[in-house]
């Protein structure tokens, strides 16, 4: 199951560099994870200072 970014996201961008497959991009109001590209590694979750990323 892919990781998702919650509304706690402050759009700091720290998760983007943490994703080894480039599945994270800036959405309309916060960053979003492309579920089709996400490999469920969890690297992004460890980089989020707000704890806004969790397995969906």
PDB file of N, CA, C, O and CB in Angstrom:
ATOM      1  N   UNK A   1       0.843  -1.176   0.000  1.00  0.00           N
ATOM      2  CA  UNK A   1       0.000   0.000   0.000  1.00  0.00           C
ATOM      3  C   UNK A   1       0.892   1.244   0.000  1.00  0.00           C
ATOM      4  O   UNK A   1       1.834   1.337   0.787  1.00  0.00           O
ATOM      5  CB  UNK A   1      -0.961  -0.005   1.222  1.00  0.00           C
ATOM      6  N   UNK A   2       0.597   2.177  -0.864  1.00  0.00           N
ATOM      7  CA  UNK A   2       1.408   3.385  -1.020  1.00  0.00           C
ATOM      8  C   UNK A   2       1.326   4.294   0.200  1.00  0.00           C
ATOM      9  O   UNK A   2       0.370   4.249   0.974  1.00  0.00           O
ATOM     10  CB  UNK A   2       0.972   4.149  -2.257  1.00  0.00           C
ATOM     11  N   UNK A   3       2.338   5.102   0.344  1.00  0.00           N
ATOM     12  CA  UNK A   3       2.351   6.106   1.407  1.00  0.00           C
ATOM     13  C   UNK A   3       1.521   7.303   0.957  1.00  0.00           C
ATOM     14  O   UNK A   3       1.385   7.558  -0.240  1.00  0.00           O
ATOM     15  CB  UNK A   3       3.813   6.539   1.759  1.00  0.00           C
ATOM     16  N   UNK A   4       0.972   8.030   1.914  1.00  0.00           N
ATOM     17  CA  UNK A   4       0.177   9.216   1.614  1.00  0.00           C
ATOM     18  C   UNK A   4       0.633  10.370   2.503  1.00  0.00           C
ATOM     19  O   UNK A   4       1.187  10.158   3.582  1.00  0.00           O
ATOM     20  CB  UNK A   4      -1.338   8.934   1.813  1.00  0.00           C
ATOM     21  N   UNK A   5       0.392  11.582   2.037  1.00  0.00           N
ATOM     22  CA  UNK A   5       0.750  12.781   2.785  1.00  0.00           C
ATOM     23  C   UNK A   5      -0.536  13.415   3.306  1.00  0.00           C
ATOM     24  O   UNK A   5      -1.452  13.696   2.533  1.00  0.00           O
ATOM     25  CB  UNK A   5       1.560  13.787   1.897  1.00  0.00           C
ATOM     26  N   UNK A   6      -0.601  13.637   4.605  1.00  0.00           N
ATOM     27  CA  UNK A   6      -1.804  14.188   5.223  1.00  0.00           C
ATOM     28  C   UNK A   6      -1.844  15.706   5.137  1.00  0.00           C
ATOM     29  O   UNK A   6      -0.922  16.341   4.625  1.00  0.00           O
ATOM     30  CB  UNK A   6      -1.891  13.754   6.671  1.00  0.00           C
ATOM     31  N   UNK A   7      -2.934  16.276   5.648  1.00  0.00           N
ATOM     32  CA  UNK A   7      -3.106  17.725   5.667  1.00  0.00           C
ATOM     33  C   UNK A   7      -2.120  18.427   6.595  1.00  0.00           C
ATOM     34  O   UNK A   7      -2.043  19.655   6.596  1.00  0.00           O
ATOM     35  CB  UNK A   7      -4.512  18.066   6.080  1.00  0.00           C
ATOM     36  N   UNK A   8      -1.366  17.667   7.381  1.00  0.00           N
ATOM     37  CA  UNK A   8      -0.355  18.258   8.263  1.00  0.00           C
ATOM     38  C   UNK A   8       0.860  18.754   7.472  1.00  0.00           C
ATOM     39  O   UNK A   8       1.736  19.414   8.030  1.00  0.00           O
ATOM     40  CB  UNK A   8       0.089  17.235   9.318  1.00  0.00           C
ATOM     41  N   UNK A   9       0.912  18.437   6.183  1.00  0.00           N
ATOM     42  CA  UNK A   9       2.019  18.862   5.308  1.00  0.00           C
ATOM     43  C   UNK A   9       2.107  20.388   5.271  1.00  0.00           C
ATOM     44  O   UNK A   9       1.105  21.080   5.085  1.00  0.00           O
ATOM     45  CB  UNK A   9       1.832  18.299   3.869  1.00  0.00           C
ATOM     46  N   UNK A  10       3.333  20.897   5.454  1.00  0.00           N
ATOM     47  CA  UNK A  10       3.571  22.345   5.400  1.00  0.00           C
ATOM     48  C   UNK A  10       4.306  22.745   4.118  1.00  0.00           C
ATOM     49  O   UNK A  10       4.785  23.872   3.999  1.00  0.00           O
ATOM     50  CB  UNK A  10       4.377  22.796   6.626  1.00  0.00           C
ATOM     51  N   UNK A  11       4.391  21.822   3.165  1.00  0.00           N
ATOM     52  CA  UNK A  11       5.029  22.053   1.861  1.00  0.00           C
ATOM     53  C   UNK A  11       6.480  22.498   1.970  1.00  0.00           C
ATOM     54  O   UNK A  11       6.923  23.372   1.226  1.00  0.00           O
ATOM     55  CB  UNK A  11       4.253  23.087   1.090  1.00  0.00           C
ATOM     56  N   UNK A  12       7.212  21.904   2.889  1.00  0.00           N
ATOM     57  CA  UNK A  12       8.630  22.253   3.051  1.00  0.00           C
ATOM     58  C   UNK A  12       9.507  21.593   1.990  1.00  0.00           C
ATOM     59  O   UNK A  12      10.596  22.084   1.692  1.00  0.00           O
ATOM     60  CB  UNK A  12       9.115  21.848   4.442  1.00  0.00           C
ATOM     61  N   UNK A  13       9.032  20.467   1.409  1.00  0.00           N
ATOM     62  CA  UNK A  13       9.776  19.805   0.349  1.00  0.00           C
ATOM     63  C   UNK A  13      10.826  18.811   0.795  1.00  0.00           C
ATOM     64  O   UNK A  13      11.506  18.227  -0.049  1.00  0.00           O
ATOM     65  CB  UNK A  13      10.418  20.809  -0.469  1.00  0.00           C
ATOM     66  N   UNK A  14      10.983  18.598   2.083  1.00  0.00           N
ATOM     67  CA  UNK A  14      12.027  17.680   2.552  1.00  0.00           C
ATOM     68  C   UNK A  14      11.780  16.248   2.083  1.00  0.00           C
ATOM     69  O   UNK A  14      12.731  15.478   1.944  1.00  0.00           O
ATOM     70  CB  UNK A  14      12.111  17.714   4.075  1.00  0.00           C
ATOM     71  N   UNK A  15      10.551  15.886   1.842  1.00  0.00           N
ATOM     72  CA  UNK A  15      10.221  14.529   1.415  1.00  0.00           C
ATOM     73  C   UNK A  15      10.645  14.245  -0.021  1.00  0.00           C
ATOM     74  O   UNK A  15      10.920  13.098  -0.371  1.00  0.00           O
ATOM     75  CB  UNK A  15       8.740  14.294   1.559  1.00  0.00           C
ATOM     76  N   UNK A  16      10.700  15.268  -0.843  1.00  0.00           N
ATOM     77  CA  UNK A  16      11.017  15.086  -2.264  1.00  0.00           C
ATOM     78  C   UNK A  16      12.373  14.420  -2.438  1.00  0.00           C
ATOM     79  O   UNK A  16      12.491  13.458  -3.197  1.00  0.00           O
ATOM     80  CB  UNK A  16      10.997  16.432  -2.997  1.00  0.00           C
ATOM     81  N   UNK A  17      13.386  14.908  -1.757  1.00  0.00           N
ATOM     82  CA  UNK A  17      14.724  14.332  -1.868  1.00  0.00           C
ATOM     83  C   UNK A  17      14.819  12.968  -1.197  1.00  0.00           C
ATOM     84  O   UNK A  17      15.740  12.203  -1.486  1.00  0.00           O
ATOM     85  CB  UNK A  17      15.746  15.272  -1.263  1.00  0.00           C
ATOM     86  N   UNK A  18      13.887  12.652  -0.309  1.00  0.00           N
ATOM     87  CA  UNK A  18      13.888  11.371   0.375  1.00  0.00           C
ATOM     88  C   UNK A  18      13.300  10.239  -0.439  1.00  0.00           C
ATOM     89  O   UNK A  18      13.414   9.076  -0.052  1.00  0.00           O
ATOM     90  CB  UNK A  18      13.148  11.489   1.644  1.00  0.00           C
ATOM     91  N   UNK A  19      12.674  10.557  -1.558  1.00  0.00           N
ATOM     92  CA  UNK A  19      12.036   9.531  -2.392  1.00  0.00           C
ATOM     93  C   UNK A  19      12.995   9.051  -3.482  1.00  0.00           C
ATOM     94  O   UNK A  19      13.377   9.835  -4.352  1.00  0.00           O
ATOM     95  CB  UNK A  19      10.737  10.080  -3.026  1.00  0.00           C
ATOM     96  N   UNK A  20      13.390   7.769  -3.448  1.00  0.00           N
ATOM     97  CA  UNK A  20      14.356   7.263  -4.431  1.00  0.00           C
ATOM     98  C   UNK A  20      13.785   7.081  -5.836  1.00  0.00           C
ATOM     99  O   UNK A  20      14.548   6.908  -6.787  1.00  0.00           O
ATOM    100  CB  UNK A  20      14.902   5.956  -3.959  1.00  0.00           C
ATOM    101  N   UNK A  21      12.457   7.118  -5.988  1.00  0.00           N
ATOM    102  CA  UNK A  21      11.853   6.912  -7.307  1.00  0.00           C
ATOM    103  C   UNK A  21      11.139   8.146  -7.846  1.00  0.00           C
ATOM    104  O   UNK A  21      10.496   8.072  -8.893  1.00  0.00           O
ATOM    105  CB  UNK A  21      10.884   5.769  -7.244  1.00  0.00           C
ATOM    106  N   UNK A  22      11.240   9.276  -7.156  1.00  0.00           N
ATOM    107  CA  UNK A  22      10.641  10.513  -7.631  1.00  0.00           C
ATOM    108  C   UNK A  22       9.125  10.508  -7.660  1.00  0.00           C
ATOM    109  O   UNK A  22       8.518  11.106  -8.549  1.00  0.00           O
ATOM    110  CB  UNK A  22      11.144  10.810  -8.981  1.00  0.00           C
ATOM    111  N   UNK A  23       8.504   9.835  -6.693  1.00  0.00           N
ATOM    112  CA  UNK A  23       7.042   9.715  -6.668  1.00  0.00           C
ATOM    113  C   UNK A  23       6.345  10.890  -5.991  1.00  0.00           C
ATOM    114  O   UNK A  23       5.116  10.922  -5.935  1.00  0.00           O
ATOM    115  CB  UNK A  23       6.653   8.445  -5.970  1.00  0.00           C
ATOM    116  N   UNK A  24       7.106  11.858  -5.475  1.00  0.00           N
ATOM    117  CA  UNK A  24       6.517  12.974  -4.742  1.00  0.00           C
ATOM    118  C   UNK A  24       6.646  14.264  -5.556  1.00  0.00           C
ATOM    119  O   UNK A  24       7.708  14.582  -6.092  1.00  0.00           O
ATOM    120  CB  UNK A  24       7.192  13.134  -3.360  1.00  0.00           C
ATOM    121  N   UNK A  25       5.534  14.992  -5.629  1.00  0.00           N
ATOM    122  CA  UNK A  25       5.544  16.263  -6.353  1.00  0.00           C
ATOM    123  C   UNK A  25       4.656  17.267  -5.634  1.00  0.00           C
ATOM    124  O   UNK A  25       3.854  16.901  -4.775  1.00  0.00           O
ATOM    125  CB  UNK A  25       5.072  16.071  -7.818  1.00  0.00           C
ATOM    126  N   UNK A  26       4.807  18.529  -5.991  1.00  0.00           N
ATOM    127  CA  UNK A  26       3.997  19.590  -5.398  1.00  0.00           C
ATOM    128  C   UNK A  26       2.588  19.526  -5.987  1.00  0.00           C
ATOM    129  O   UNK A  26       2.416  19.559  -7.206  1.00  0.00           O
ATOM    130  CB  UNK A  26       4.641  20.993  -5.644  1.00  0.00           C
ATOM    131  N   UNK A  27       1.596  19.436  -5.125  1.00  0.00           N
ATOM    132  CA  UNK A  27       0.204  19.462  -5.557  1.00  0.00           C
ATOM    133  C   UNK A  27      -0.340  20.870  -5.445  1.00  0.00           C
ATOM    134  O   UNK A  27       0.425  21.829  -5.342  1.00  0.00           O
ATOM    135  CB  UNK A  27      -0.649  18.486  -4.730  1.00  0.00           C
ATOM    136  N   UNK A  28      -1.654  21.002  -5.464  1.00  0.00           N
ATOM    137  CA  UNK A  28      -2.287  22.316  -5.394  1.00  0.00           C
ATOM    138  C   UNK A  28      -2.001  23.025  -4.076  1.00  0.00           C
ATOM    139  O   UNK A  28      -1.650  24.205  -4.065  1.00  0.00           O
ATOM    140  CB  UNK A  28      -3.781  22.181  -5.587  1.00  0.00           C
ATOM    141  N   UNK A  29      -2.152  22.307  -2.965  1.00  0.00           N
ATOM    142  CA  UNK A  29      -1.975  22.952  -1.660  1.00  0.00           C
ATOM    143  C   UNK A  29      -0.920  22.292  -0.785  1.00  0.00           C
ATOM    144  O   UNK A  29      -0.565  22.829   0.265  1.00  0.00           O
ATOM    145  CB  UNK A  29      -3.275  22.963  -0.927  1.00  0.00           C
ATOM    146  N   UNK A  30      -0.413  21.135  -1.201  1.00  0.00           N
ATOM    147  CA  UNK A  30       0.621  20.425  -0.445  1.00  0.00           C
ATOM    148  C   UNK A  30       1.281  19.416  -1.373  1.00  0.00           C
ATOM    149  O   UNK A  30       0.856  19.238  -2.515  1.00  0.00           O
ATOM    150  CB  UNK A  30       0.023  19.718   0.822  1.00  0.00           C
ATOM    151  N   UNK A  31       2.315  18.764  -0.878  1.00  0.00           N
ATOM    152  CA  UNK A  31       2.966  17.732  -1.676  1.00  0.00           C
ATOM    153  C   UNK A  31       2.089  16.502  -1.731  1.00  0.00           C
ATOM    154  O   UNK A  31       1.314  16.245  -0.810  1.00  0.00           O
ATOM    155  CB  UNK A  31       4.350  17.382  -1.106  1.00  0.00           C
ATOM    156  N   UNK A  32       2.207  15.727  -2.823  1.00  0.00           N
ATOM    157  CA  UNK A  32       1.419  14.514  -3.014  1.00  0.00           C
ATOM    158  C   UNK A  32       2.329  13.381  -3.475  1.00  0.00           C
ATOM    159  O   UNK A  32       3.382  13.614  -4.068  1.00  0.00           O
ATOM    160  CB  UNK A  32       0.280  14.750  -4.037  1.00  0.00           C
ATOM    161  N   UNK A  33       1.907  12.156  -3.194  1.00  0.00           N
ATOM    162  CA  UNK A  33       2.652  10.972  -3.601  1.00  0.00           C
ATOM    163  C   UNK A  33       1.865  10.248  -4.683  1.00  0.00           C
ATOM    164  O   UNK A  33       0.677   9.975  -4.513  1.00  0.00           O
ATOM    165  CB  UNK A  33       2.926  10.035  -2.391  1.00  0.00           C
ATOM    166  N   UNK A  34       2.519   9.937  -5.787  1.00  0.00           N
ATOM    167  CA  UNK A  34       1.912   9.177  -6.870  1.00  0.00           C
ATOM    168  C   UNK A  34       1.880   7.712  -6.435  1.00  0.00           C
ATOM    169  O   UNK A  34       2.920   7.056  -6.379  1.00  0.00           O
ATOM    170  CB  UNK A  34       2.702   9.362  -8.224  1.00  0.00           C
ATOM    171  N   UNK A  35       0.693   7.205  -6.130  1.00  0.00           N
ATOM    172  CA  UNK A  35       0.544   5.843  -5.621  1.00  0.00           C
ATOM    173  C   UNK A  35       1.059   4.798  -6.611  1.00  0.00           C
ATOM    174  O   UNK A  35       1.533   3.740  -6.196  1.00  0.00           O
ATOM    175  CB  UNK A  35      -0.913   5.568  -5.297  1.00  0.00           C
ATOM    176  N   UNK A  36       0.975   5.076  -7.894  1.00  0.00           N
ATOM    177  CA  UNK A  36       1.453   4.137  -8.903  1.00  0.00           C
ATOM    178  C   UNK A  36       2.963   4.047  -8.968  1.00  0.00           C
ATOM    179  O   UNK A  36       3.509   3.020  -9.372  1.00  0.00           O
ATOM    180  CB  UNK A  36       0.925   4.521 -10.242  1.00  0.00           C
ATOM    181  N   UNK A  37       3.640   5.109  -8.576  1.00  0.00           N
ATOM    182  CA  UNK A  37       5.097   5.140  -8.620  1.00  0.00           C
ATOM    183  C   UNK A  37       5.736   4.774  -7.277  1.00  0.00           C
ATOM    184  O   UNK A  37       6.893   4.355  -7.231  1.00  0.00           O
ATOM    185  CB  UNK A  37       5.564   6.512  -9.048  1.00  0.00           C
ATOM    186  N   UNK A  38       4.984   4.931  -6.193  1.00  0.00           N
ATOM    187  CA  UNK A  38       5.493   4.659  -4.843  1.00  0.00           C
ATOM    188  C   UNK A  38       5.859   3.183  -4.693  1.00  0.00           C
ATOM    189  O   UNK A  38       5.073   2.304  -5.050  1.00  0.00           O
ATOM    190  CB  UNK A  38       4.446   5.060  -3.778  1.00  0.00           C
ATOM    191  N   UNK A  39       7.055   2.915  -4.164  1.00  0.00           N
ATOM    192  CA  UNK A  39       7.506   1.533  -3.974  1.00  0.00           C
ATOM    193  C   UNK A  39       7.403   1.088  -2.513  1.00  0.00           C
ATOM    194  O   UNK A  39       7.958   0.055  -2.137  1.00  0.00           O
ATOM    195  CB  UNK A  39       8.946   1.384  -4.457  1.00  0.00           C
ATOM    196  N   UNK A  40       6.700   1.858  -1.698  1.00  0.00           N
ATOM    197  CA  UNK A  40       6.444   1.516  -0.291  1.00  0.00           C
ATOM    198  C   UNK A  40       7.705   1.342   0.548  1.00  0.00           C
ATOM    199  O   UNK A  40       7.741   0.498   1.443  1.00  0.00           O
ATOM    200  CB  UNK A  40       5.641   0.256  -0.222  1.00  0.00           C
ATOM    201  N   UNK A  41       8.725   2.120   0.271  1.00  0.00           N
ATOM    202  CA  UNK A  41       9.978   1.970   1.018  1.00  0.00           C
ATOM    203  C   UNK A  41       9.967   2.732   2.338  1.00  0.00           C
ATOM    204  O   UNK A  41      10.687   2.365   3.267  1.00  0.00           O
ATOM    205  CB  UNK A  41      11.142   2.442   0.173  1.00  0.00           C
ATOM    206  N   UNK A  42       9.154   3.793   2.433  1.00  0.00           N
ATOM    207  CA  UNK A  42       9.053   4.570   3.656  1.00  0.00           C
ATOM    208  C   UNK A  42      10.145   5.600   3.864  1.00  0.00           C
ATOM    209  O   UNK A  42      10.190   6.241   4.914  1.00  0.00           O
ATOM    210  CB  UNK A  42       9.045   3.665   4.795  1.00  0.00           C
ATOM    211  N   UNK A  43      11.019   5.773   2.899  1.00  0.00           N
ATOM    212  CA  UNK A  43      12.109   6.746   3.039  1.00  0.00           C
ATOM    213  C   UNK A  43      11.586   8.154   3.263  1.00  0.00           C
ATOM    214  O   UNK A  43      12.170   8.916   4.033  1.00  0.00           O
ATOM    215  CB  UNK A  43      12.998   6.722   1.807  1.00  0.00           C
ATOM    216  N   UNK A  44      10.515   8.503   2.612  1.00  0.00           N
ATOM    217  CA  UNK A  44       9.955   9.850   2.727  1.00  0.00           C
ATOM    218  C   UNK A  44       9.411  10.115   4.130  1.00  0.00           C
ATOM    219  O   UNK A  44       9.544  11.224   4.647  1.00  0.00           O
ATOM    220  CB  UNK A  44       8.850  10.051   1.694  1.00  0.00           C
ATOM    221  N   UNK A  45       8.809   9.123   4.735  1.00  0.00           N
ATOM    222  CA  UNK A  45       8.209   9.295   6.059  1.00  0.00           C
ATOM    223  C   UNK A  45       9.244   9.704   7.085  1.00  0.00           C
ATOM    224  O   UNK A  45       8.937  10.470   7.999  1.00  0.00           O
ATOM    225  CB  UNK A  45       7.520   8.015   6.503  1.00  0.00           C
ATOM    226  N   UNK A  46      10.449   9.214   6.953  1.00  0.00           N
ATOM    227  CA  UNK A  46      11.516   9.548   7.884  1.00  0.00           C
ATOM    228  C   UNK A  46      12.066  10.946   7.717  1.00  0.00           C
ATOM    229  O   UNK A  46      12.746  11.459   8.606  1.00  0.00           O
ATOM    230  CB  UNK A  46      12.615   8.581   7.741  1.00  0.00           C
ATOM    231  N   UNK A  47      11.776  11.572   6.580  1.00  0.00           N
ATOM    232  CA  UNK A  47      12.318  12.921   6.340  1.00  0.00           C
ATOM    233  C   UNK A  47      11.340  14.028   6.688  1.00  0.00           C
ATOM    234  O   UNK A  47      11.732  15.193   6.746  1.00  0.00           O
ATOM    235  CB  UNK A  47      12.727  13.062   4.897  1.00  0.00           C
ATOM    236  N   UNK A  48      10.082  13.698   6.920  1.00  0.00           N
ATOM    237  CA  UNK A  48       9.049  14.713   7.170  1.00  0.00           C
ATOM    238  C   UNK A  48       9.114  15.232   8.609  1.00  0.00           C
ATOM    239  O   UNK A  48       8.915  14.469   9.554  1.00  0.00           O
ATOM    240  CB  UNK A  48       7.649  14.133   6.884  1.00  0.00           C
ATOM    241  N   UNK A  49       9.394  16.532   8.776  1.00  0.00           N
ATOM    242  CA  UNK A  49       9.478  17.085  10.133  1.00  0.00           C
ATOM    243  C   UNK A  49       8.130  17.179  10.838  1.00  0.00           C
ATOM    244  O   UNK A  49       8.079  17.333  12.058  1.00  0.00           O
ATOM    245  CB  UNK A  49      10.101  18.448  10.083  1.00  0.00           C
ATOM    246  N   UNK A  50       7.046  17.087  10.084  1.00  0.00           N
ATOM    247  CA  UNK A  50       5.705  17.197  10.650  1.00  0.00           C
ATOM    248  C   UNK A  50       5.060  15.831  10.901  1.00  0.00           C
ATOM    249  O   UNK A  50       3.978  15.762  11.483  1.00  0.00           O
ATOM    250  CB  UNK A  50       4.825  18.015   9.727  1.00  0.00           C
ATOM    251  N   UNK A  51       5.699  14.762  10.477  1.00  0.00           N
ATOM    252  CA  UNK A  51       5.110  13.435  10.623  1.00  0.00           C
ATOM    253  C   UNK A  51       3.847  13.285   9.779  1.00  0.00           C
ATOM    254  O   UNK A  51       2.921  12.567  10.154  1.00  0.00           O
ATOM    255  CB  UNK A  51       4.792  13.160  12.089  1.00  0.00           C
ATOM    256  N   UNK A  52       3.819  13.963   8.648  1.00  0.00           N
ATOM    257  CA  UNK A  52       2.625  14.000   7.808  1.00  0.00           C
ATOM    258  C   UNK A  52       2.541  12.859   6.800  1.00  0.00           C
ATOM    259  O   UNK A  52       1.587  12.797   6.025  1.00  0.00           O
ATOM    260  CB  UNK A  52       2.572  15.297   7.079  1.00  0.00           C
ATOM    261  N   UNK A  53       3.519  11.958   6.797  1.00  0.00           N
ATOM    262  CA  UNK A  53       3.522  10.889   5.811  1.00  0.00           C
ATOM    263  C   UNK A  53       3.380   9.540   6.513  1.00  0.00           C
ATOM    264  O   UNK A  53       4.120   9.218   7.443  1.00  0.00           O
ATOM    265  CB  UNK A  53       4.813  10.932   4.961  1.00  0.00           C
ATOM    266  N   UNK A  54       2.404   8.762   6.037  1.00  0.00           N
ATOM    267  CA  UNK A  54       2.142   7.454   6.630  1.00  0.00           C
ATOM    268  C   UNK A  54       1.671   6.505   5.539  1.00  0.00           C
ATOM    269  O   UNK A  54       1.253   6.937   4.465  1.00  0.00           O
ATOM    270  CB  UNK A  54       1.089   7.552   7.771  1.00  0.00           C
ATOM    271  N   UNK A  55       1.740   5.232   5.816  1.00  0.00           N
ATOM    272  CA  UNK A  55       1.249   4.249   4.879  1.00  0.00           C
ATOM    273  C   UNK A  55      -0.259   4.342   4.803  1.00  0.00           C
ATOM    274  O   UNK A  55      -0.945   4.329   5.826  1.00  0.00           O
ATOM    275  CB  UNK A  55       1.691   2.839   5.278  1.00  0.00           C
ATOM    276  N   UNK A  56      -0.773   4.436   3.587  1.00  0.00           N
ATOM    277  CA  UNK A  56      -2.202   4.619   3.369  1.00  0.00           C
ATOM    278  C   UNK A  56      -2.905   3.377   3.282  1.00  0.00           C
ATOM    279  O   UNK A  56      -4.122   3.368   3.098  1.00  0.00           O
ATOM    280  CB  UNK A  56      -2.466   5.378   2.183  1.00  0.00           C
TER     281      UNK A  56
END
